[in-house]
Amino acid sequence: MRRNQREYKPQAYIFRKSRKCIETLFSQLCDQFMIRRNYAKSFDEFKNRILSKIMALKAIQLINKLNNKNINNLKTRIV
């Protein structure tokens, strides 16, 4: 809460936790997978590159989930 906020209502823990997870995911897509840097010449190339980056992220999350690790921890080595 900031001093200039009026009628501030704190969010429930579950909303804060889910928002942090989503923002972490978007940050990782931008930083590690460089989703903003895309030099595609056509929409099909753009679509394929974005989908491949998202599928790589989901594959890493699935491997982490199967190994009972944090799903957003992308920089660990797979053993």
Backbone as JSON Lines, residues from 0, in Angstrom:
{"i":0,"aa":"M","n":[0.84,-1.19,0.0],"ca":[0.0,0.0,0.0],"c":[0.88,1.25,0.0]}
{"i":1,"aa":"R","n":[0.51,2.19,-0.83],"ca":[1.23,3.46,-0.88],"c":[0.4,4.54,-0.17]}
{"i":2,"aa":"R","n":[1.06,5.64,0.15],"ca":[0.38,6.7,0.9],"c":[-0.75,7.34,0.1]}
{"i":3,"aa":"N","n":[-0.6,7.4,-1.24],"ca":[-1.6,8.09,-2.05],"c":[-2.74,7.17,-2.5]}
{"i":4,"aa":"Q","n":[-2.75,5.94,-2.06],"ca":[-3.83,5.02,-2.45],"c":[-4.99,5.17,-1.47]}
{"i":5,"aa":"R","n":[-6.16,5.33,-2.03],"ca":[-7.35,5.41,-1.19],"c":[-8.18,4.17,-1.41]}
{"i":6,"aa":"E","n":[-8.83,3.76,-0.38],"ca":[-9.69,2.57,-0.42],"c":[-8.9,1.34,-0.87]}
{"i":7,"aa":"Y","n":[-7.73,1.18,-0.31],"ca":[-6.88,0.04,-0.64],"c":[-7.43,-1.21,0.03]}
{"i":8,"aa":"K","n":[-7.57,-2.27,-0.76],"ca":[-8.02,-3.54,-0.22],"c":[-6.93,-4.58,-0.5]}
{"i":9,"aa":"P","n":[-6.33,-5.12,0.54],"ca":[-5.28,-6.12,0.3],"c":[-5.84,-7.36,-0.36]}
{"i":10,"aa":"Q","n":[-5.03,-7.95,-1.25],"ca":[-5.47,-9.15,-1.95],"c":[-5.24,-10.38,-1.09]}
{"i":11,"aa":"A","n":[-6.01,-11.41,-1.38],"ca":[-5.85,-12.67,-0.66],"c":[-4.53,-13.32,-1.06]}
{"i":12,"aa":"Y","n":[-4.05,-14.2,-0.21],"ca":[-2.77,-14.86,-0.43],"c":[-2.76,-15.65,-1.73]}
{"i":13,"aa":"I","n":[-3.84,-16.34,-2.04],"ca":[-3.89,-17.17,-3.26],"c":[-3.75,-16.32,-4.52]}
{"i":14,"aa":"F","n":[-4.31,-15.12,-4.5],"ca":[-4.19,-14.23,-5.67],"c":[-2.78,-13.7,-5.81]}
{"i":15,"aa":"R","n":[-2.16,-13.35,-4.68],"ca":[-0.78,-12.86,-4.74],"c":[0.17,-13.95,-5.23]}
{"i":16,"aa":"K","n":[-0.05,-15.16,-4.76],"ca":[0.8,-16.28,-5.14],"c":[0.66,-16.59,-6.63]}
{"i":17,"aa":"S","n":[-0.58,-16.62,-7.14],"ca":[-0.78,-16.92,-8.56],"c":[-0.26,-15.78,-9.44]}
{"i":18,"aa":"R","n":[-0.42,-14.54,-9.0],"ca":[0.1,-13.42,-9.78],"c":[1.62,-13.46,-9.86]}
{"i":19,"aa":"K","n":[2.27,-13.8,-8.75],"ca":[3.73,-13.9,-8.76],"c":[4.19,-14.99,-9.72]}
{"i":20,"aa":"C","n":[3.48,-16.11,-9.75],"ca":[3.82,-17.2,-10.65],"c":[3.69,-16.77,-12.11]}
{"i":21,"aa":"I","n":[2.62,-16.06,-12.42],"ca":[2.39,-15.6,-13.8],"c":[3.43,-14.57,-14.2]}
{"i":22,"aa":"E","n":[3.73,-13.62,-13.32],"ca":[4.72,-12.6,-13.65],"c":[6.12,-13.19,-13.79]}
{"i":23,"aa":"T","n":[6.43,-14.21,-13.0],"ca":[7.71,-14.9,-13.13],"c":[7.8,-15.59,-14.48]}
{"i":24,"aa":"L","n":[6.71,-16.21,-14.88],"ca":[6.67,-16.9,-16.17],"c":[6.89,-15.93,-17.32]}
{"i":25,"aa":"F","n":[6.19,-14.79,-17.31],"ca":[6.38,-13.8,-18.37],"c":[7.79,-13.24,-18.37]}
{"i":26,"aa":"S","n":[8.35,-13.03,-17.2],"ca":[9.72,-12.53,-17.11],"c":[10.71,-13.54,-17.69]}
{"i":27,"aa":"Q","n":[10.51,-14.82,-17.42],"ca":[11.39,-15.84,-17.96],"c":[11.24,-15.95,-19.48]}
{"i":28,"aa":"L","n":[10.03,-15.8,-19.98],"ca":[9.84,-15.83,-21.43],"c":[10.58,-14.68,-22.09]}
{"i":29,"aa":"C","n":[10.53,-13.52,-21.47],"ca":[11.2,-12.35,-22.06],"c":[12.72,-12.44,-21.94]}
{"i":30,"aa":"D","n":[13.21,-12.84,-20.79],"ca":[14.66,-12.82,-20.55],"c":[15.37,-14.06,-21.09]}
{"i":31,"aa":"Q","n":[14.94,-15.23,-20.69],"ca":[15.66,-16.45,-21.03],"c":[15.34,-16.96,-22.43]}
{"i":32,"aa":"F","n":[14.09,-16.85,-22.83],"ca":[13.71,-17.35,-24.15],"c":[13.69,-16.24,-25.2]}
{"i":33,"aa":"M","n":[13.99,-15.01,-24.8],"ca":[14.05,-13.86,-25.71],"c":[12.84,-13.79,-26.64]}
{"i":34,"aa":"I","n":[11.66,-13.81,-26.04],"ca":[10.44,-13.86,-26.83],"c":[10.18,-12.52,-27.54]}
{"i":35,"aa":"R","n":[10.76,-11.45,-27.02],"ca":[10.56,-10.14,-27.67],"c":[11.42,-9.98,-28.91]}
{"i":36,"aa":"R","n":[12.57,-10.65,-28.95],"ca":[13.45,-10.56,-30.1],"c":[13.04,-11.61,-31.11]}
{"i":37,"aa":"N","n":[12.37,-11.17,-32.13],"ca":[11.86,-12.11,-33.12],"c":[11.96,-11.44,-34.49]}
{"i":38,"aa":"Y","n":[12.79,-11.99,-35.35],"ca":[13.03,-11.38,-36.65],"c":[12.33,-12.15,-37.76]}
{"i":39,"aa":"A","n":[11.11,-12.56,-37.51],"ca":[10.36,-13.32,-38.51],"c":[9.92,-12.4,-39.64]}
{"i":40,"aa":"K","n":[9.89,-12.95,-40.84],"ca":[9.51,-12.18,-42.02],"c":[8.03,-12.3,-42.34]}
{"i":41,"aa":"S","n":[7.4,-13.37,-41.89],"ca":[5.97,-13.56,-42.16],"c":[5.28,-13.98,-40.86]}
{"i":42,"aa":"F","n":[3.96,-13.95,-40.89],"ca":[3.2,-14.33,-39.7],"c":[3.4,-15.8,-39.35]}
{"i":43,"aa":"D","n":[3.51,-16.66,-40.35],"ca":[3.72,-18.08,-40.08],"c":[5.04,-18.33,-39.37]}
{"i":44,"aa":"E","n":[6.11,-17.64,-39.77],"ca":[7.39,-17.75,-39.09],"c":[7.29,-17.24,-37.65]}
{"i":45,"aa":"F","n":[6.62,-16.11,-37.5],"ca":[6.42,-15.53,-36.17],"c":[5.67,-16.51,-35.27]}
{"i":46,"aa":"K","n":[4.6,-17.06,-35.78],"ca":[3.79,-18.01,-35.02],"c":[4.6,-19.24,-34.63]}
{"i":47,"aa":"N","n":[5.36,-19.78,-35.56],"ca":[6.16,-20.97,-35.28],"c":[7.24,-20.71,-34.24]}
{"i":48,"aa":"R","n":[7.87,-19.55,-34.31],"ca":[8.93,-19.24,-33.35],"c":[8.37,-19.05,-31.95]}
{"i":49,"aa":"I","n":[7.25,-18.35,-31.85],"ca":[6.63,-18.13,-30.54],"c":[6.15,-19.46,-29.96]}
{"i":50,"aa":"L","n":[5.51,-20.27,-30.78],"ca":[5.02,-21.56,-30.31],"c":[6.16,-22.48,-29.89]}
{"i":51,"aa":"S","n":[7.27,-22.46,-30.61],"ca":[8.39,-23.32,-30.23],"c":[8.99,-22.88,-28.89]}
{"i":52,"aa":"K","n":[9.04,-21.58,-28.63],"ca":[9.57,-21.1,-27.36],"c":[8.62,-21.46,-26.22]}
{"i":53,"aa":"I","n":[7.33,-21.34,-26.44],"ca":[6.37,-21.7,-25.41],"c":[6.38,-23.21,-25.16]}
{"i":54,"aa":"M","n":[6.51,-24.0,-26.21],"ca":[6.55,-25.46,-26.04],"c":[7.83,-25.89,-25.31]}
{"i":55,"aa":"A","n":[8.93,-25.22,-25.55],"ca":[10.16,-25.54,-24.81],"c":[9.98,-25.24,-23.33]}
{"i":56,"aa":"L","n":[9.35,-24.12,-23.03],"ca":[9.08,-23.76,-21.65],"c":[8.17,-24.79,-20.99]}
{"i":57,"aa":"K","n":[7.12,-25.2,-21.68],"ca":[6.18,-26.18,-21.12],"c":[6.84,-27.54,-20.93]}
{"i":58,"aa":"A","n":[7.75,-27.92,-21.82],"ca":[8.46,-29.19,-21.68],"c":[9.33,-29.17,-20.43]}
{"i":59,"aa":"I","n":[10.03,-28.06,-20.18],"ca":[10.85,-27.95,-18.99],"c":[9.98,-27.98,-17.74]}
{"i":60,"aa":"Q","n":[8.83,-27.3,-17.78],"ca":[7.92,-27.32,-16.64],"c":[7.4,-28.73,-16.37]}
{"i":61,"aa":"L","n":[7.1,-29.49,-17.41],"ca":[6.61,-30.85,-17.24],"c":[7.69,-31.74,-16.61]}
{"i":62,"aa":"I","n":[8.92,-31.61,-17.07],"ca":[10.02,-32.39,-16.5],"c":[10.2,-32.04,-15.03]}
{"i":63,"aa":"N","n":[10.11,-30.75,-14.7],"ca":[10.23,-30.34,-13.3],"c":[9.09,-30.89,-12.46]}
{"i":64,"aa":"K","n":[7.89,-30.89,-13.0],"ca":[6.74,-31.4,-12.25],"c":[6.87,-32.9,-12.02]}
{"i":65,"aa":"L","n":[7.34,-33.63,-13.01],"ca":[7.51,-35.07,-12.84],"c":[8.6,-35.41,-11.82]}
{"i":66,"aa":"N","n":[9.57,-34.53,-11.66],"ca":[10.65,-34.74,-10.69],"c":[10.39,-34.06,-9.36]}
{"i":67,"aa":"N","n":[9.16,-33.6,-9.13],"ca":[8.75,-32.96,-7.87],"c":[9.61,-31.75,-7.53]}
{"i":68,"aa":"K","n":[9.86,-30.92,-8.54],"ca":[10.62,-29.68,-8.34],"c":[9.7,-28.5,-8.66]}
{"i":69,"aa":"N","n":[10.18,-27.31,-8.35],"ca":[9.44,-26.1,-8.67],"c":[9.33,-25.97,-10.19]}
{"i":70,"aa":"I","n":[8.11,-25.81,-10.72],"ca":[7.94,-25.82,-12.17],"c":[8.52,-24.59,-12.84]}
{"i":71,"aa":"N","n":[8.65,-23.49,-12.12],"ca":[9.19,-22.27,-12.73],"c":[10.69,-22.17,-12.6]}
{"i":72,"aa":"N","n":[11.34,-23.16,-12.06],"ca":[12.8,-23.15,-11.96],"c":[13.37,-23.72,-13.25]}
{"i":73,"aa":"L","n":[13.7,-22.86,-14.2],"ca":[14.1,-23.3,-15.53],"c":[15.6,-23.47,-15.7]}
{"i":74,"aa":"K","n":[16.38,-22.95,-14.8],"ca":[17.83,-22.96,-15.0],"c":[18.53,-24.1,-14.29]}
{"i":75,"aa":"T","n":[17.82,-25.11,-13.87],"ca":[18.47,-26.25,-13.25],"c":[18.78,-27.28,-14.31]}
{"i":76,"aa":"R","n":[19.8,-28.05,-14.07],"ca":[20.14,-29.08,-15.05],"c":[19.25,-30.29,-14.86]}
{"i":77,"aa":"I","n":[18.98,-30.96,-15.94],"ca":[18.12,-32.13,-15.93],"c":[18.99,-33.36,-15.75]}
{"i":78,"aa":"V","n":[18.7,-34.11,-14.7],"ca":[19.51,-35.31,-14.41],"c":[18.62,-36.53,-14.55]}
